[in-house]
């Protein structure tokens, strides 16, 4: 068997093995670049905030949009284990009215 064929076979086996392995957590691995500490029963980033912004016809709709923005980016960067705004700490939400409704911004430290 040639070296190229051996390499392709090994690569295929590795990919197949990874796709069949059970996944216990949805994390990208990038969270480890930030300091973390326990807050109650959660593991949280100690000094790294994520931000989100949103608009809506009502204040509630704008807040929901901003939280969704926060969650989407956090999920992209760290995985869904970190992307629940309800688990985050250090939350701040600010909203203002505009001619088209409301604009809201959120910030929080992700937790899992």
MMTF fields as JSON, N, C-alpha, C and O atoms, coordinates in Angstrom:
{
  "mmtfVersion": "1.0.0",
  "mmtfProducer": "UNKNOWN",
  "numBonds": 447,
  "numAtoms": 448,
  "numGroups": 112,
  "numChains": 1,
  "numModels": 1,
  "chainsPerModel": [1],
  "groupsPerChain": [112],
  "chainIdList": ["A"],
  "bondAtomList": [4, 2, 8, 6, 12, 10, 16, 14, 20, 18, 24, 22, 28, 26, 32, 30, 36, 34, 40, 38, 44, 42, 48, 46, 52, 50, 56, 54, 60, 58, 64, 62, 68, 66, 72, 70, 76, 74, 80, 78, 84, 82, 88, 86, 92, 90, 96, 94, 100, 98, 104, 102, 108, 106, 112, 110, 116, 114, 120, 118, 124, 122, 128, 126, 132, 130, 136, 134, 140, 138, 144, 142, 148, 146, 152, 150, 156, 154, 160, 158, 164, 162, 168, 166, 172, 170, 176, 174, 180, 178, 184, 182, 188, 186, 192, 190, 196, 194, 200, 198, 204, 202, 208, 206, 212, 210, 216, 214, 220, 218, 224, 222, 228, 226, 232, 230, 236, 234, 240, 238, 244, 242, 248, 246, 252, 250, 256, 254, 260, 258, 264, 262, 268, 266, 272, 270, 276, 274, 280, 278, 284, 282, 288, 286, 292, 290, 296, 294, 300, 298, 304, 302, 308, 306, 312, 310, 316, 314, 320, 318, 324, 322, 328, 326, 332, 330, 336, 334, 340, 338, 344, 342, 348, 346, 352, 350, 356, 354, 360, 358, 364, 362, 368, 366, 372, 370, 376, 374, 380, 378, 384, 382, 388, 386, 392, 390, 396, 394, 400, 398, 404, 402, 408, 406, 412, 410, 416, 414, 420, 418, 424, 422, 428, 426, 432, 430, 436, 434, 440, 438, 444, 442],
  "bondOrderList": [1, 1, 1, 1, 1, 1, 1, 1, 1, 1, 1, 1, 1, 1, 1, 1, 1, 1, 1, 1, 1, 1, 1, 1, 1, 1, 1, 1, 1, 1, 1, 1, 1, 1, 1, 1, 1, 1, 1, 1, 1, 1, 1, 1, 1, 1, 1, 1, 1, 1, 1, 1, 1, 1, 1, 1, 1, 1, 1, 1, 1, 1, 1, 1, 1, 1, 1, 1, 1, 1, 1, 1, 1, 1, 1, 1, 1, 1, 1, 1, 1, 1, 1, 1, 1, 1, 1, 1, 1, 1, 1, 1, 1, 1, 1, 1, 1, 1, 1, 1, 1, 1, 1, 1, 1, 1, 1, 1, 1, 1, 1],
  "groupList": [{"groupName": "UNK", "atomNameList": ["N", "CA", "C", "O"], "elementList": ["N", "C", "C", "O"], "formalChargeList": [0, 0, 0, 0], "bondAtomList": [1, 0, 2, 1, 3, 2], "bondOrderList": [1, 1, 2], "singleLetterCode": "X", "chemCompType": "L-PEPTIDE LINKING"}],
  "groupTypeList": [0, 0, 0, 0, 0, 0, 0, 0, 0, 0, 0, 0, 0, 0, 0, 0, 0, 0, 0, 0, 0, 0, 0, 0, 0, 0, 0, 0, 0, 0, 0, 0, 0, 0, 0, 0, 0, 0, 0, 0, 0, 0, 0, 0, 0, 0, 0, 0, 0, 0, 0, 0, 0, 0, 0, 0, 0, 0, 0, 0, 0, 0, 0, 0, 0, 0, 0, 0, 0, 0, 0, 0, 0, 0, 0, 0, 0, 0, 0, 0, 0, 0, 0, 0, 0, 0, 0, 0, 0, 0, 0, 0, 0, 0, 0, 0, 0, 0, 0, 0, 0, 0, 0, 0, 0, 0, 0, 0, 0, 0, 0, 0],
  "groupIdList": [1, 2, 3, 4, 5, 6, 7, 8, 9, 10, 11, 12, 13, 14, 15, 16, 17, 18, 19, 20, 21, 22, 23, 24, 25, 26, 27, 28, 29, 30, 31, 32, 33, 34, 35, 36, 37, 38, 39, 40, 41, 42, 43, 44, 45, 46, 47, 48, 49, 50, 51, 52, 53, 54, 55, 56, 57, 58, 59, 60, 61, 62, 63, 64, 65, 66, 67, 68, 69, 70, 71, 72, 73, 74, 75, 76, 77, 78, 79, 80, 81, 82, 83, 84, 85, 86, 87, 88, 89, 90, 91, 92, 93, 94, 95, 96, 97, 98, 99, 100, 101, 102, 103, 104, 105, 106, 107, 108, 109, 110, 111, 112],
  "secStructList": [7, 7, 2, 2, 2, 2, 2, 2, 2, 2, 2, 2, 2, 2, 2, 2, 2, 2, 2, 2, 1, 7, 7, 7, 7, 7, 7, 7, 1, 4, 4, 4, 4, 1, 7, 3, 3, 3, 3, 6, 6, 3, 3, 3, 3, 3, 3, 3, 3, 3, 3, 3, 3, 3, 3, 3, 1, 1, 2, 2, 2, 2, 2, 2, 2, 2, 2, 2, 2, 2, 2, 2, 2, 2, 2, 2, 2, 2, 7, 4, 4, 4, 7, 7, 4, 4, 4, 7, 3, 3, 3, 3, 3, 3, 3, 3, 3, 3, 6, 6, 3, 3, 3, 3, 3, 3, 3, 3, 3, 3, 3, 7],
  "xCoordList": [0.859, 0.0, 0.907, 1.893, 0.587, 1.409, 1.225, 0.258, 2.173, 2.098, 0.844, 0.19, 0.499, -0.704, -1.963, -2.871, -2.023, -3.199, -3.292, -4.384, -2.152, -2.141, -2.622, -3.385, -2.164, -2.568, -4.076, -4.746, -4.614, -6.054, -6.86, -7.915, -6.371, -7.059, -7.057, -8.078, -5.926, -5.836, -6.748, -7.419, -6.764, -7.614, -9.086, -9.858, -9.481, -10.871, -11.264, -12.371, -10.381, -10.662, -10.817, -11.683, -9.969, -10.048, -11.365, -12.006, -11.772, -13.021, -14.202, -15.12, -14.183, -15.272, -15.352, -16.447, -14.226, -14.207, -14.734, -15.477, -14.358, -14.817, -16.318, -17.004, -16.827, -18.256, -19.11, -20.294, -18.541, -19.293, -19.167, -19.935, -18.21, -17.997, -19.147, -19.623, -19.601, -20.692, -20.219, -19.071, -21.093, -20.77, -21.453, -22.681, -20.665, -21.255, -21.426, -22.169, -20.751, -20.848, -20.676, -19.988, -21.311, -21.157, -20.304, -20.811, -18.996, -18.049, -17.054, -16.665, -16.644, -15.678, -14.244, -13.352, -14.0, -12.649, -12.033, -10.99, -12.659, -12.097, -12.314, -11.641, -13.223, -13.491, -12.265, -12.106, -11.41, -10.24, -9.236, -8.326, -9.384, -8.464, -8.811, -8.06, -9.934, -10.365, -10.328, -10.573, -10.021, -10.047, -11.473, -12.432, -11.595, -12.899, -12.877, -11.833, -14.054, -14.193, -15.618, -16.533, -15.802, -17.128, -17.919, -17.412, -19.169, -20.139, -21.333, -22.113, -21.475, -22.499, -22.164, -21.058, -23.116, -22.876, -22.524, -22.595, -22.146, -21.809, -20.324, -19.7, -19.774, -18.429, -18.615, -19.283, -18.017, -18.223, -16.9, -15.879, -16.936, -15.78, -15.679, -16.684, -14.479, -14.321, -14.261, -14.667, -13.767, -13.578, -13.849, -13.449, -14.52, -14.779, -16.283, -17.036, -16.702, -18.115, -18.406, -17.545, -19.618, -20.14, -21.262, -21.883, -21.512, -22.472, -23.458, -23.141, -24.638, -25.651, -26.511, -26.661, -27.071, -27.971, -29.161, -29.065, -30.278, -31.483, -32.465, -32.397, -33.367, -34.423, -35.767, -35.85, -36.818, -38.152, -39.208, -38.926, -40.416, -41.542, -41.875, -42.358, -41.613, -41.836, -40.508, -39.555, -40.465, -39.255, -38.959, -37.807, -39.996, -39.819, -39.253, -38.374, -39.752, -39.252, -37.793, -37.005, -37.433, -36.051, -35.117, -34.002, -35.559, -34.753, -34.545, -33.436, -35.602, -35.508, -34.532, -33.739, -34.586, -33.678, -32.221, -31.324, -31.986, -30.633, -30.083, -28.911, -30.921, -30.502, -30.2, -29.241, -31.003, -30.758, -29.424, -28.684, -29.121, -27.848, -26.687, -25.698, -26.808, -25.791, -25.595, -24.468, -26.707, -26.647, -26.039, -25.237, -26.416, -25.9, -24.39, -23.7, -23.877, -22.436, -21.693, -20.636, -22.242, -21.607, -21.576, -20.574, -22.667, -22.735, -21.688, -20.999, -21.563, -20.584, -19.165, -18.358, -18.863, -17.499, -17.148, -16.03, -18.082, -17.762, -18.601, -18.238, -19.717, -20.607, -21.847, -21.882, -22.856, -24.152, -24.118, -24.988, -23.132, -23.031, -22.873, -23.302, -22.269, -22.006, -23.049, -23.012, -23.96, -24.791, -26.153, -26.997, -26.391, -27.682, -27.592, -26.912, -28.273, -28.254, -28.792, -28.372, -29.716, -30.286, -29.231, -29.401, -28.151, -27.08, -25.982, -25.163, -25.942, -24.872, -24.909, -25.937, -23.769, -23.674, -23.194, -22.681, -23.372, -22.954, -23.783, -23.287, -25.054, -25.931, -26.259, -26.512, -26.247, -26.725, -27.549, -27.137, -28.71, -29.596, -29.954, -30.385, -29.778, -30.19, -30.981, -30.635, -32.034, -32.914, -33.237, -33.257, -33.483, -33.935, -34.984, -34.979, -35.875, -36.907, -36.343, -35.503, -36.828, -36.427, -37.678, -38.783, -37.507, -38.663, -39.362, -40.55, -38.617, -39.211, -39.563, -40.032, -39.35, -39.648, -38.611, -38.465, -37.881, -36.873, -35.571, -35.562, -34.481, -33.146, -32.643, -32.702, -32.147, -31.624, -30.23, -29.896, -29.426, -28.103, -28.02, -28.533, -27.367, -27.13, -25.644, -24.941, -25.194, -23.846, -23.893, -24.689, -23.045, -22.99, -21.758, -21.208, -21.332, -20.248, -20.852, -21.708, -20.424, -20.966, -20.632, -19.561, -21.572, -21.412, -21.934, -22.714, -21.479, -22.025, -22.297, -22.759],
  "yCoordList": [-1.168, 0.0, 1.233, 1.276, 2.211, 3.417, 4.288, 4.136, 5.203, 6.116, 6.974, 7.209, 7.449, 8.271, 7.509, 8.051, 6.234, 5.409, 5.129, 5.131, 4.89, 4.652, 5.888, 5.795, 7.038, 8.302, 8.499, 8.852, 8.27, 8.442, 7.46, 7.812, 6.227, 5.221, 5.622, 5.507, 6.084, 6.519, 7.722, 7.796, 8.658, 9.84, 9.451, 9.968, 8.555, 8.1, 7.404, 7.612, 6.588, 5.897, 6.894, 6.737, 7.923, 8.943, 9.705, 9.946, 10.084, 10.819, 9.95, 10.406, 8.708, 7.791, 7.579, 7.573, 7.408, 7.218, 8.436, 8.306, 9.615, 10.848, 11.035, 11.519, 10.654, 10.856, 9.85, 10.099, 8.724, 7.71, 7.856, 7.252, 8.647, 8.811, 9.598, 10.564, 9.19, 9.935, 11.321, 11.499, 12.274, 13.637, 13.955, 13.961, 14.219, 14.505, 15.994, 16.398, 16.812, 18.255, 18.944, 18.448, 20.091, 20.875, 22.089, 23.136, 21.926, 22.996, 23.051, 22.015, 24.245, 24.396, 24.268, 24.012, 24.438, 24.394, 25.77, 25.892, 26.81, 28.152, 28.767, 29.737, 28.232, 28.791, 28.698, 29.511, 27.722, 27.529, 28.676, 28.754, 29.553, 30.686, 31.796, 32.761, 31.659, 32.659, 32.066, 30.873, 32.9, 32.462, 32.086, 32.754, 31.002, 30.508, 30.201, 29.89, 30.294, 29.958, 29.504, 29.847, 28.738, 28.282, 29.425, 30.188, 29.525, 30.437, 29.554, 29.199, 29.2, 28.219, 26.882, 26.369, 26.319, 25.037, 25.21, 24.252, 26.42, 26.703, 27.039, 27.51, 26.791, 27.251, 28.478, 28.41, 29.609, 30.875, 31.525, 31.311, 32.307, 33.12, 34.25, 34.876, 34.509, 35.462, 36.911, 37.806, 37.157, 38.553, 38.785, 39.809, 37.847, 37.969, 38.08, 37.14, 39.222, 39.473, 39.259, 39.471, 38.842, 38.821, 39.839, 40.175, 40.326, 41.41, 41.016, 40.224, 41.572, 41.366, 42.607, 43.357, 42.82, 43.961, 43.522, 42.595, 44.198, 43.854, 44.998, 45.925, 44.917, 45.917, 45.207, 44.01, 45.97, 45.399, 46.464, 47.577, 46.117, 47.052, 47.318, 48.396, 46.328, 46.493, 46.291, 45.75, 46.732, 46.552, 45.062, 44.638, 44.279, 42.837, 42.178, 41.321, 42.576, 42.009, 42.401, 41.585, 43.623, 44.084, 43.352, 42.992, 43.128, 42.375, 40.939, 40.409, 40.322, 38.955, 38.886, 37.949, 39.862, 39.919, 40.093, 39.459, 40.944, 41.174, 39.919, 39.582, 39.238, 38.002, 36.922, 36.165, 36.852, 35.904, 36.199, 35.279, 37.478, 37.882, 37.435, 36.893, 37.659, 37.244, 35.725, 35.235, 34.995, 33.536, 32.988, 32.054, 33.563, 33.087, 33.228, 32.304, 34.39, 34.588, 33.717, 33.169, 33.589, 32.762, 31.303, 30.614, 30.833, 29.475, 29.286, 28.266, 30.248, 30.171, 30.075, 29.284, 30.878, 30.953, 29.813, 29.299, 29.404, 28.431, 27.162, 26.176, 27.157, 26.002, 26.245, 27.161, 25.424, 25.648, 25.485, 26.019, 24.758, 24.628, 25.987, 26.163, 26.934, 28.265, 29.291, 30.417, 28.959, 29.957, 30.222, 30.861, 29.761, 30.017, 31.3, 31.338, 32.339, 33.62, 33.453, 34.162, 32.521, 32.298, 31.823, 32.025, 31.197, 30.732, 31.772, 31.642, 32.792, 33.788, 34.588, 34.66, 35.186, 36.044, 37.433, 37.617, 38.397, 39.769, 40.39, 41.202, 40.002, 40.46, 41.944, 42.452, 42.607, 43.992, 44.12, 43.674, 44.731, 44.971, 46.446, 46.979, 47.101, 48.504, 48.678, 48.12, 49.452, 49.674, 51.156, 51.891, 51.568, 52.939, 52.897, 52.014, 53.86, 53.905, 54.639, 55.531, 54.236, 54.87, 55.137, 54.776, 55.751, 56.06, 54.798, 54.828, 53.685, 52.445, 51.449, 50.351, 51.804, 50.891, 51.023, 52.087, 49.94, 49.908, 49.315, 48.468, 49.774, 49.216, 48.743, 49.488, 47.506, 46.971, 46.394, 45.874, 46.505, 45.91, 45.058, 45.435, 43.902, 43.046, 42.711, 42.689, 42.455, 41.944, 40.991, 41.167, 39.989, 39.013, 38.143, 38.028, 37.532, 36.567, 35.172, 34.761, 34.443, 33.111, 32.126, 32.184, 31.219, 30.133, 28.84, 28.859, 27.734, 26.425, 25.603, 24.468],
  "zCoordList": [0.0, 0.0, 0.0, 0.736, -0.8, -0.895, 0.343, 1.089, 0.546, 1.689, 1.607, 2.623, 0.404, 0.222, 0.567, 1.198, 0.15, 0.442, 1.942, 2.511, 2.575, 4.029, 4.774, 5.736, 4.315, 4.939, 4.809, 5.78, 3.594, 3.377, 4.212, 4.74, 4.336, 5.13, 6.614, 7.291, 7.105, 8.498, 8.751, 9.78, 7.806, 7.943, 7.947, 8.754, 7.063, 7.005, 8.309, 8.805, 8.867, 10.121, 11.262, 12.122, 11.263, 12.299, 12.214, 13.237, 11.014, 10.828, 11.212, 11.895, 10.779, 11.11, 12.615, 13.178, 13.266, 14.72, 15.449, 16.422, 14.992, 15.64, 15.451, 16.351, 14.288, 14.042, 14.795, 15.02, 15.188, 15.92, 17.427, 18.177, 17.872, 19.311, 19.919, 19.321, 21.111, 21.745, 22.168, 22.574, 22.07, 22.459, 23.775, 23.853, 24.812, 26.104, 26.339, 27.233, 25.552, 25.743, 24.406, 23.515, 24.284, 23.062, 23.394, 23.794, 23.218, 23.483, 22.336, 21.795, 21.966, 20.879, 21.355, 20.547, 22.647, 23.173, 23.363, 24.004, 22.819, 22.933, 24.322, 24.67, 25.107, 26.427, 27.335, 28.246, 27.096, 27.954, 27.872, 28.697, 26.904, 26.802, 27.809, 27.949, 28.502, 29.481, 30.884, 31.067, 31.874, 33.263, 33.643, 33.255, 34.411, 34.835, 36.322, 36.895, 36.936, 38.351, 38.61, 37.861, 39.662, 40.051, 40.663, 41.486, 40.243, 40.839, 41.17, 40.286, 42.444, 42.809, 42.17, 42.337, 41.439, 40.776, 39.298, 38.529, 38.899, 37.498, 37.374, 38.324, 36.19, 35.852, 34.966, 33.935, 35.374, 34.671, 34.299, 34.953, 33.258, 32.899, 33.92, 34.256, 34.409, 35.504, 35.047, 35.788, 33.85, 33.435, 31.954, 31.4, 31.321, 29.882, 29.634, 29.887, 29.144, 28.855, 27.376, 26.522, 27.092, 25.727, 25.656, 26.664, 24.44, 24.22, 23.13, 22.242, 23.211, 22.187, 22.077, 23.042, 20.908, 20.721, 19.885, 19.081, 20.088, 19.343, 19.315, 20.122, 18.382, 18.232, 18.195, 17.921, 18.478, 18.422, 18.583, 19.026, 18.224, 18.342, 19.799, 20.145, 20.661, 22.097, 22.823, 22.263, 24.07, 24.869, 25.058, 24.972, 25.314, 25.507, 24.25, 24.338, 23.091, 21.831, 21.594, 21.116, 21.919, 21.743, 22.705, 22.327, 23.946, 24.905, 24.428, 24.501, 23.946, 23.434, 22.267, 22.174, 21.387, 20.243, 20.69, 20.135, 21.685, 22.195, 22.878, 22.709, 23.641, 24.31, 23.272, 23.424, 22.236, 21.156, 20.47, 20.122, 20.278, 19.688, 20.582, 20.089, 21.89, 22.856, 22.79, 22.723, 22.811, 22.806, 21.521, 21.558, 20.394, 19.099, 19.005, 18.574, 19.411, 19.315, 20.325, 20.013, 21.534, 22.551, 22.101, 22.293, 21.504, 20.967, 19.874, 19.849, 18.981, 17.9, 18.448, 17.958, 19.461, 19.965, 20.922, 20.874, 21.793, 22.84, 22.807, 23.449, 22.076, 22.051, 22.894, 23.716, 22.685, 23.326, 24.839, 25.528, 25.379, 26.832, 27.51, 28.65, 26.825, 27.382, 26.963, 27.458, 26.09, 25.402, 26.036, 25.408, 27.24, 27.893, 28.715, 29.74, 28.267, 28.971, 30.389, 31.303, 30.569, 31.901, 32.904, 34.106, 32.437, 33.317, 33.493, 34.403, 32.657, 32.687, 33.986, 34.659, 34.324, 35.508, 35.077, 33.974, 35.972, 35.671, 34.562, 33.782, 34.497, 33.406, 33.544, 34.637, 32.417, 32.34, 31.069, 29.998, 31.201, 30.057, 30.066, 31.089, 28.938, 28.828, 27.538, 26.497, 27.627, 26.475, 26.353, 27.34, 25.14, 24.885, 23.79, 22.931, 23.837, 22.79, 21.584, 21.702, 20.435, 19.175, 18.354, 18.758, 17.235, 16.391, 15.879, 15.56, 15.801, 15.287, 16.395, 16.098, 17.654, 18.757, 19.842, 20.444, 20.1, 21.162, 20.651, 19.759, 21.231, 21.017, 22.375, 23.353, 22.441, 23.703, 23.495, 22.43, 24.555, 24.594, 25.857, 26.91, 25.734, 26.886, 26.963, 25.952, 28.161, 28.369, 29.548, 30.47, 29.513, 30.596, 30.422, 29.326, 31.528, 31.487, 31.291, 32.075, 30.266, 30.027, 31.137, 31.74, 31.394, 32.357, 31.72, 30.768, 32.277, 31.874, 33.096, 32.986]
}
